[in-house]
Amino acid sequence: MNKIVTSIILAFILIIGINKLSDVVYYVDKPEKSAYQVETVVVDAGTTEEKDSSSLETGSIVALFASTSAAEGEKVFKKCAACHSISQGGANKIGPALWGVIGRKAGAVPDYKYSKAMISHAKPWSFEEMNGFLIKPKDWVKGTKMSFAGLKNDKDRAAVILYMNENSDNPLPKN
């Protein structure tokens, strides 16, 4: 019995010793700065809920349409394609199908189970509304189940909105 207890204790000491020795031999300094920086948005508490996430004034997303194209939006939309389809008659994925989303009321795809927050939001997806939502969905519609971090670049958002508007039976006019 003594040999068994001694061999178990020796095995634990050997494992702990090798672990400590490897920490000494392969010591790596922690970097002072994280390699992955998380961009934060400071929000003024005095603003309204609709504007607290938007970095642009209402209507100025339309001004950015001239500096981008739906073709650029198609490239940026690849970030969205993992969860959304945009083809006509496309099926819902993790998120609802986005064919004809611009101009449609939020939470209106009949065979998709939206969060209660999105159903109660119920505003039509105008250019400005979609712009605000794409900045950071969880801030624009509190309680949405969409976990996308958002598109911080104004030009990327404008391009994606143009692309989504183009993928519709009735695209909204761009002015």
C-alpha positions in Angstrom: 0.0 0.0 0.0 2.9 2.3 0.8 4.4 1.8 -2.7 1.1 2.8 -4.3 0.6 6.0 -2.2 4.3 6.9 -2.8 4.0 6.4 -6.5 0.9 8.6 -6.8 2.5 11.4 -4.7 5.6 11.1 -6.8 3.6 11.3 -10.1 1.8 14.5 -8.8 5.1 16.1 -7.8 6.6 15.1 -11.2 3.7 16.7 -13.1 3.8 19.9 -11.1 7.5 20.1 -11.4 7.5 19.7 -15.2 4.8 22.3 -15.4 6.8 24.8 -13.3 10.0 24.0 -15.3 8.2 24.6 -18.6 6.9 27.9 -17.3 10.5 29.0 -16.6 12.0 27.7 -19.8 9.2 29.0 -22.1 8.4 32.3 -20.3 6.6 34.8 -22.6 6.0 38.5 -21.6 2.4 39.6 -21.8 2.0 42.4 -24.4 1.2 45.8 -22.9 -1.5 46.4 -25.4 -4.1 43.9 -26.6 -3.6 42.8 -30.2 -7.4 43.0 -30.8 -8.8 46.5 -30.1 -12.5 46.8 -29.5 -13.9 50.1 -30.8 -16.3 51.8 -28.4 -18.9 54.4 -29.0 -19.4 57.1 -26.4 -23.1 58.1 -26.3 -24.4 61.4 -24.9 -27.1 60.7 -22.4 -29.1 63.7 -23.6 -29.9 62.3 -27.0 -33.0 60.5 -28.1 -33.0 56.7 -28.4 -33.3 56.8 -32.2 -30.2 59.0 -32.6 -27.9 57.7 -29.8 -26.3 55.1 -32.1 -26.1 57.1 -35.3 -22.9 58.9 -36.2 -24.6 60.7 -39.1 -27.3 63.2 -39.2 -30.7 62.1 -40.5 -30.7 62.0 -44.3 -26.9 62.3 -44.7 -26.6 58.5 -45.5 -28.3 59.5 -48.8 -25.4 61.9 -49.5 -23.0 59.0 -49.2 -24.8 57.1 -51.9 -22.9 59.1 -54.5 -19.6 58.0 -53.2 -20.3 54.2 -53.3 -22.2 51.6 -55.3 -24.3 48.6 -55.0 -21.4 46.5 -56.3 -19.3 47.6 -53.3 -22.3 46.8 -51.1 -22.4 43.3 -52.5 -18.9 42.8 -51.3 -19.6 44.1 -47.8 -22.9 42.1 -47.7 -20.8 38.9 -47.6 -20.5 39.6 -43.8 -24.3 39.4 -43.7 -24.7 36.4 -46.0 -23.8 33.9 -43.3 -27.1 34.7 -41.6 -29.3 36.3 -44.3 -30.2 35.5 -47.9 -31.0 38.3 -50.2 -32.1 36.5 -53.3 -35.7 36.7 -54.5 -37.6 33.9 -52.9 -34.6 33.1 -50.7 -35.3 31.2 -47.5 -34.8 32.5 -44.0 -31.5 31.4 -42.4 -30.5 32.3 -38.9 -31.9 35.8 -39.8 -34.8 36.6 -42.0 -34.6 36.8 -45.8 -33.7 40.4 -46.9 -35.2 40.5 -50.4 -37.2 43.8 -50.5 -36.2 44.8 -46.9 -35.9 48.5 -47.7 -39.4 49.9 -47.4 -40.7 46.9 -45.6 -42.0 47.1 -42.0 -39.6 45.7 -39.4 -40.5 42.2 -38.2 -42.8 41.6 -41.2 -41.5 38.4 -42.7 -44.4 36.0 -41.9 -42.5 32.7 -41.5 -39.6 34.1 -39.4 -39.7 34.2 -35.6 -38.6 37.7 -34.6 -37.7 38.9 -31.2 -40.5 40.7 -29.3 -38.3 43.9 -29.5 -38.2 43.7 -33.3 -41.9 43.1 -33.7 -42.7 46.0 -31.4 -40.2 48.2 -33.3 -42.4 47.9 -36.4 -41.0 50.9 -38.2 -40.5 50.7 -42.0 -36.9 50.2 -43.0 -36.1 53.5 -44.6 -32.5 54.4 -45.5 -32.0 56.3 -42.3 -33.6 53.6 -40.1 -31.4 50.9 -41.8 -28.4 53.1 -41.3 -29.0 53.5 -37.6 -29.7 49.8 -37.2 -26.5 48.7 -39.1 -24.3 50.9 -36.9 -25.1 48.6 -33.9 -28.3 46.6 -34.0 -28.5 45.8 -30.3 -28.4 49.6 -29.5 -30.9 50.6 -32.2 -33.5 48.0 -31.3 -33.0 47.2 -27.7 -33.7 43.4 -27.1 -33.1 42.3 -30.7 -31.7 38.8 -31.0 -29.4 39.9 -33.9 -25.9 39.5 -32.5 -24.0 41.3 -35.3 -21.5 43.9 -34.0 -22.4 46.4 -36.7 -20.8 48.3 -39.5 -18.9 51.3 -38.2 -17.7 52.6 -41.6 -20.3 55.1 -43.1 -19.4 54.2 -46.7 -19.7 50.5 -46.1 -23.2 51.0 -44.6 -24.2 53.2 -47.5 -23.0 50.6 -50.0 -24.9 47.8 -48.2 -28.1 49.9 -48.0 -27.8 50.6 -51.8 -27.3 46.8 -52.4 -30.3 45.9 -50.3 -32.4 48.5 -51.9 -31.4 47.2 -55.4 -32.5 43.7 -54.3 -36.2 44.5 -54.3 -39.3 44.4 -56.5 -39.9 48.1 -55.6 -36.6 49.9 -54.8 -37.0 53.2 -53.0 -35.7 56.3 -54.9 -32.2 57.3 -53.7 -32.9 61.0 -53.1 
